Amino acid sequence: MVLLVDRDEMLLTTRRWVLEAVGNRVRIASQVQEAAEVVSDDEVSLILLCQTLPQDESMTLQILGRAFGVPTMQLEGSVAPVTLIEAAQHGLQPASISGVCG
């Protein structure tokens, strides 16, 4: 399952649709505490952090991901969520990913 985290409801909704359309199970969270609960309760295979998430929250969630052994990637406006999912499945690092607007 993919955990998508951001405070912007419209971004969460549209990115969730994209990810589900290609067959991913997706949970969304708009707060750090909510994301932490999902990671500790569910089997999360990837945490995607939207680019509009405040930096301190993004850092906290990256630390959380490492603690649970879950890869965490920061979504950028120029990389589609699907591209990140595919990259994570192949073990690629974010620096080697190119994509289209998500």
C-alpha beads as a LAMMPS data file, in Angstrom:
LAMMPS data file: protein, C-alpha beads

102 atoms
101 bonds

1 atom types
1 bond types

-500.0 500.0 xlo xhi
-500.0 500.0 ylo yhi
-500.0 500.0 zlo zhi

Masses

1 110.0

Atoms # bond

1 1 1 0.000 0.000 0.000
2 1 1 1.129 3.555 -0.774
3 1 1 0.745 6.305 1.808
4 1 1 0.347 9.755 0.269
5 1 1 0.850 12.696 2.627
6 1 1 -0.019 16.368 2.119
7 1 1 -2.216 19.101 3.587
8 1 1 -3.746 20.087 0.246
9 1 1 -6.968 18.075 -0.147
10 1 1 -7.178 18.665 -3.897
11 1 1 -3.640 17.363 -4.471
12 1 1 -4.319 14.368 -2.246
13 1 1 -7.521 13.525 -4.093
14 1 1 -6.171 13.864 -7.625
15 1 1 -2.924 12.029 -6.907
16 1 1 -4.847 9.293 -5.146
17 1 1 -7.005 8.826 -8.257
18 1 1 -3.904 8.563 -10.452
19 1 1 -2.247 6.017 -8.191
20 1 1 -5.401 3.924 -7.810
21 1 1 -6.033 4.034 -11.555
22 1 1 -2.804 2.111 -12.125
23 1 1 -3.686 -0.497 -9.507
24 1 1 -2.184 0.785 -6.253
25 1 1 -3.920 0.662 -2.914
26 1 1 -3.609 4.149 -1.468
27 1 1 -4.162 5.695 1.936
28 1 1 -3.945 9.420 2.445
29 1 1 -2.969 11.500 5.450
30 1 1 -2.962 15.244 5.963
31 1 1 -1.173 15.319 9.336
32 1 1 2.057 13.771 10.628
33 1 1 0.244 11.979 13.467
34 1 1 -2.283 10.498 11.050
35 1 1 0.529 9.283 8.773
36 1 1 2.357 7.747 11.741
37 1 1 -0.763 5.820 12.709
38 1 1 -1.176 4.464 9.176
39 1 1 2.472 3.373 8.989
40 1 1 2.304 1.622 12.350
41 1 1 -1.081 -0.048 11.690
42 1 1 -0.951 -0.976 8.000
43 1 1 1.519 -2.561 5.642
44 1 1 2.890 0.479 3.817
45 1 1 5.326 -0.192 0.970
46 1 1 6.021 3.434 0.048
47 1 1 5.450 6.884 1.565
48 1 1 4.985 9.705 -0.948
49 1 1 5.336 13.239 0.388
50 1 1 3.813 16.050 -1.671
51 1 1 6.048 19.013 -2.421
52 1 1 3.744 21.429 -0.574
53 1 1 4.225 19.654 2.762
54 1 1 6.159 21.854 5.224
55 1 1 9.849 20.898 5.385
56 1 1 9.822 20.011 9.097
57 1 1 6.898 17.623 8.582
58 1 1 8.560 16.114 5.535
59 1 1 11.733 15.472 7.545
60 1 1 9.742 13.905 10.397
61 1 1 8.000 11.569 7.957
62 1 1 11.298 10.605 6.301
63 1 1 12.640 9.641 9.733
64 1 1 9.443 7.679 10.394
65 1 1 9.842 5.841 7.097
66 1 1 13.427 4.856 7.948
67 1 1 12.349 3.668 11.401
68 1 1 9.778 1.327 9.827
69 1 1 11.942 0.374 6.850
70 1 1 9.571 2.044 4.385
71 1 1 11.003 3.955 1.393
72 1 1 10.007 7.617 1.383
73 1 1 10.035 9.860 -1.667
74 1 1 9.327 13.547 -2.101
75 1 1 6.975 14.330 -4.988
76 1 1 8.067 17.262 -7.097
77 1 1 5.791 19.140 -9.465
78 1 1 7.724 17.807 -12.474
79 1 1 7.482 14.104 -11.542
80 1 1 4.285 12.104 -11.817
81 1 1 3.322 9.891 -8.848
82 1 1 3.196 6.874 -11.151
83 1 1 6.817 7.475 -12.136
84 1 1 7.825 7.427 -8.477
85 1 1 5.941 4.197 -7.807
86 1 1 7.629 2.503 -10.743
87 1 1 11.020 3.816 -9.660
88 1 1 10.574 2.571 -6.114
89 1 1 9.574 -0.862 -7.369
90 1 1 12.840 -1.028 -9.320
91 1 1 14.999 0.333 -6.507
92 1 1 15.897 3.578 -8.266
93 1 1 16.886 6.664 -6.350
94 1 1 14.940 9.950 -6.780
95 1 1 17.937 11.618 -8.517
96 1 1 17.647 9.146 -11.393
97 1 1 13.917 9.670 -11.966
98 1 1 12.472 11.772 -14.745
99 1 1 8.798 12.237 -15.369
100 1 1 5.971 14.495 -16.396
101 1 1 3.766 16.878 -14.474
102 1 1 1.737 15.088 -11.825

Bonds

1 1 1 2
2 1 2 3
3 1 3 4
4 1 4 5
5 1 5 6
6 1 6 7
7 1 7 8
8 1 8 9
9 1 9 10
10 1 10 11
11 1 11 12
12 1 12 13
13 1 13 14
14 1 14 15
15 1 15 16
16 1 16 17
17 1 17 18
18 1 18 19
19 1 19 20
20 1 20 21
21 1 21 22
22 1 22 23
23 1 23 24
24 1 24 25
25 1 25 26
26 1 26 27
27 1 27 28
28 1 28 29
29 1 29 30
30 1 30 31
31 1 31 32
32 1 32 33
33 1 33 34
34 1 34 35
35 1 35 36
36 1 36 37
37 1 37 38
38 1 38 39
39 1 39 40
40 1 40 41
41 1 41 42
42 1 42 43
43 1 43 44
44 1 44 45
45 1 45 46
46 1 46 47
47 1 47 48
48 1 48 49
49 1 49 50
50 1 50 51
51 1 51 52
52 1 52 53
53 1 53 54
54 1 54 55
55 1 55 56
56 1 56 57
57 1 57 58
58 1 58 59
59 1 59 60
60 1 60 61
61 1 61 62
62 1 62 63
63 1 63 64
64 1 64 65
65 1 65 66
66 1 66 67
67 1 67 68
68 1 68 69
69 1 69 70
70 1 70 71
71 1 71 72
72 1 72 73
73 1 73 74
74 1 74 75
75 1 75 76
76 1 76 77
77 1 77 78
78 1 78 79
79 1 79 80
80 1 80 81
81 1 81 82
82 1 82 83
83 1 83 84
84 1 84 85
85 1 85 86
86 1 86 87
87 1 87 88
88 1 88 89
89 1 89 90
90 1 90 91
91 1 91 92
92 1 92 93
93 1 93 94
94 1 94 95
95 1 95 96
96 1 96 97
97 1 97 98
98 1 98 99
99 1 99 100
100 1 100 101
101 1 101 102
